[in-house]
């Protein structure tokens, strides 16, 4: 095998594939990236047995072939090579030579035939989403994914279609403290799809790839696997395949309040900046609560820290319901406000202990539920 590739092209591809590779592996070949020199360029693949990414980049191939080499090592080399360098990858015996300008290294390889590949099984459900739409879905929900491994069925984004006269495609994530739900019209081909939970690591990897593409992303799935095809076939394209979480997502609709009759309308940016400012004195887990005192056409934000003192700020708002106080984890509240696209946010409240519903002003496609904190 012998091929030459531009350093920036190789580096960007390696940045994608090496992030799939775990730093510690009991199986040596899982630390490697599979490199295939083919007529359409260089094809790089990495896997952790649950997730697999394949990306093809343009290259001048003098001699086709394939091998595997340490993913993190090759990435570190490419990262430190000079900008604009042409990188030659050549394999002879059990070594791969990396040459660029005056740099040269010989890297240990493992046989291509030993590299595990997630089987290319048929995935019956197929539909497409625009890359920008998929980015909005991921960004609008992934912050609420649980990191608690004991409730593994919450460690991802729940994708499903809800019925009725006007079916909707929904993405939901929750960690028990907050919930995010995005819905849109059902894409062509998605009706009848199985309910699936896309793992947190897959979500992170697809989000990185979405930064590099525009246009449609083809999604294929079954009850156990999902595949994302991004960009063109061949050079410039990427395919991400992942196993799905084998579990049942809870009935999240039960925690979405329907009778919250106290409505607060407030400028999203003013609220987010105010929360961020008063939270500057919150340095410990116990002081993460921001108290919101709702009064006629205003809210007063305050944080109390035993170590640092107090901070407060008053913000004008549209509120005419009875006065009361409620507390939230300021970090959770900011995460939600960061995803609201409209200038105004609607906060539907019941009392200081009940779940709070947050919507974009006049937009029902995204909603968020936040559990209060005792303050």
N, C-alpha and C positions, 0 to 999 in steps of 0.2 A: 504494500500500500504506500502511495506517495501522493500528497496533495498540498496545494498552497492556498492559503486563505488570508484575507485582510484581518489584521489584529482586532479592530473594533468590532467587526462582524463576529469573529470567534468569541470575543469577550462577552458580548451581549447574549449570545446563545448559551455559553457556559454559565453565565449568571442565572439563567432560567433553569437549566438542567441540574446544576450542582446543588441547588437549594432543595431538591427532592431527596438528595442523598444524605442519610443520617451521618453525623460525625463519628458515632461509635457503631460498629457493626461486628457481629460475631461471624458473619459470612463475608469473607474478604471481597468477593466479587461485587457485593452490593455497595462497596465504596468506590466502584469504578463507573466510568461513563463508557458506553459502547459507541465507537466511532466507525462509521462505514463510509468509505469513499466510493461514490457511485457516479453514474453519468450525469445526474441532475445536481451534484454537489456533495457536500458532507452531511451525513445524517447522524445526529447525536441522540442517544437515548440514555435515560437514567430511570431507576426504579427503586422502591423500598418494599416491593412485593404487594403493596396495597395501592400504590399510585405510580403511574408511569407517564413520563413526558418524552415526546419525540419531536425534534425540531430539525429542519433541513435548511442549510445555508449555502449560498453560492460559493464555489471554490474551483480552482483549476486542478483537475484530477489527472495526474500523469500515469498513475497505476492504481486500479481499483483494488479494494480489499477491506478488511475489517479487523479491529482489535478492541480491547478494553484497557483503560488506563485510569489511574487515580483521579477522580473528578475534582476534588478540592485542590490537589497539587497542580493539575493543569490549569485550573482557574486562577490560582495564585500566580503562576508563571505568566499567563496571558495578561493579567492585571498589571504586572510590573514591566512588561515589555514596552518599548517606546511607541508613542502614537504614530500611526501611519505605517508601522512595520508590516512586512509580508511574512507570514509565519508558515514555515514548511513542516509538515508532519510526515515522517517516513518510518515505516516499520520493517525491521529485519530481524528474524528470529524471535526472541522474547523481549526485545527492546523497541521502544518508539523514540526516535530522535526528533527533538523540537529545535528548529533553527530559525533565528530571526536576526538579521544584521550580523553582529559579531557574537551573538548569544547562541549557545548550543547546550542541550542537555539530553541525556539518555534516561528514559523512564521505563520502569518495569511494567510489563503487561501481563494480562491473564487471557486465556483463550476466549475467543468470541463465542464458541459453542457452549461454554459454561454459563453464559449470561442469561438470567431468567427473563422471560417475556410474558406479560399478561396476555392470555389467549385472545385472539381477534374473533371473539364470538359475535354472532349477529345480535344487535340491539334493536328490537322491533319498533320502539317509539322514536320518531325522528321529526325534529322541527328546528326552526332557526329563530334567533333573536339578534337584533342589531347589537353590535359591540357596546354602544353607548347605553342601550337599555339594560344589557346584562351588567355593565359597570354600576349603574344606578341600583339594580337589585342587590348586588353584592355589597356595595357600600351602605345601602340603607338597612341591611339586616345583620351583617357579620359581627358588628360590635356587640350584639346581644347574645352571641353564641356562648354557651356554657363551657367553662374549662374544668368543670368537676367531673372527673373520670368515672365516678360511681354512677352518675346518671348519664351514661354514654350516649343515650338516644337524644340528648340535648346538645351533643358536641358537633352540631352541624346546622345547615340550613334545610328546612323542610320545604320541598317543592311539591305542589299538588294542584289539582283542578277541582274547584267546588262547583256543584251543579246549580240547578235552578233554571229560571227562564233565560237568564243572561249569565252563562258560565264564566268564571274568572280563573286565571292562572295566579297562584299565590306563592309567595316566598315568606317563610316565617322563621324567626329565631327567638329563643328565650333562654335565660339562665335562672328564672324564678324570681329575679328582682326587677327585670324589665323585659319587655316583649316588643319586637319590631315586626310589622306585617306590611308587605308591599303586594299590590295586586294590579293586574293588567288584563286586557282582553286575551283570550286563549289563542296562542299562536296556531297556525295551520299545522295539523299533524299531532298536536299535543292532547287532543281530546281522547279520553280513555287511557291516558298514561297512568302507570302505577304511582302511588305515593312513595316518594323517595326522600332520604336524608343524606345530603351531600356533606362529607366529613370536613372538619375545619381546615385540615392541611390542604385538601383539594381546593377549597374556597380560596385560601391564601395564594396558591400557585396559579389558579386561573385569573385571579385579580392582577398578578404581575404580568401575565401574558396579554391581558386586555389593554394594558398601557401601550402596547406595540402595534395594535391592529385597529382598523376601522372596518365598517361594513358588517355583513352578517356573520354570525358564529353558528355553525351547525352543531346541534346537540342531539346525541343518540343515547338512549337509555333502556335498561330493562329493570327488573326488580332488584338486581344485585350489582349492576355496573352502570357508569355514566361515562360518556366520551364527548369531549369538546374538540371541534376542528376549527382552527383559526387560520385566517390568511389563505393564500393560494395553495393548491396542491404542489408538492415539490418544494423547490428552493423558496424560502421566505415563509413557509407554512409551519404550523405546529399542531400537534395532537396530544391532548391530555386525557388519559384514561384512569379511572379510579373505581375501586370497590366502594359500595355504598354502606352506610351504617345499617346493620341488621337489627332493627328494633322498631318499636311503635312510638311515634311522636304523640304526646298527650293531647287531649282535646283542649286546645288553647282558647277556643271561643268562650269557654266558661269563665276565663279571667278578664275578658274584654268587657268593661262596664257599659251598660246601656241606659242607666238611669241617673247618671251624674248631671245634676241640674244647675250647678254653679259654673258659669262660663266666664273664663278670663281670656280676653283678647289683648295681645301685647306684641310689640315689635320684637322680632326674633333676635336681631343683632343686639338691641339694647339689653334684653334679658340675658343673653349669653355673656356679653361683656361685663354686666353687673355681677353675675354669679362668679365669673372668673376673678374679678377684682376682690370681692369679699372673701373668696376661698383662698386667697394668697396666704392667709395666716393659718390655714388648716394644714398641719404638718403630720398628723397621725391619723390612723384609721378611725379612731373614736371622734375626731373632729371633722369628718368629711360631710357632716350634715349641714346643709344650708337651710335656714328657716325662712319661709316666705309668709309674711303677714299681709293678707289681702284686705284692702280697704276701698272706699269709694274712689274709683278711677285712679288707683295707685296700688303698687305693691312695694313692700319694704323687705329687702333681703338682708339677712344678718348671719354671721358665723361667730361662734364663741369658742375660743381655744384656751384651755387652762394654762398652756405654756406661753402663748403669745398675746392674749387679750381678746379684743372684740373688733369687728368691722361690720359696717352696715351701709346700705345705699337704697335710696328711694327712686323708683322708676314709674313714670306715668303709664297708665294702662286703661283699658276699657273693662270695668268691673262694677256691677251694680247689685250683686247678690250680698247676703249678709256677711259681715266681717268674720274671718277666722284665720287660724294659722296652720301651716302644714310644713313638714320637713322632708327634704330629699337628699340622697347622696349626690353631691354636686357634680362628681365625675360622671355619673350615669345621666344626669340631666344635661350636661354639656355634650355628651355623646349623641343624645337625641337631637338637640338643637343644631349640632353640626350637620345633621342630615336633612333638616327641613329646608326645602328650596325656596319657599315663599318668604316674603318680607314679614308677614304676620303669622303668629302661631296661635292656635286655639287650645286652651287648656280646660278640660272638662273635669270638674272636681265634685266630690260628694262630701267627704269629711276627712279628718286628719288621719284616719286609719284605713280608708278604702283606696283601691287602685285608682290612679289618675290616668285619664285618657288624653293624649296629646295628638293633635292633627295639624297638618299644614292648613293655613287659612283658605277656606273654600275648596280644598282638594281632599277628596276621600280616598285617593289611591294609596296613600301611605298613612298608617296610623301606628302610634306607639303607646304602650302601657307602662307606667312606672309605679312601683310600690313605694309608699312613703316610709320615712324613717321617724322614729320617736325623737323629739328634740325637747 
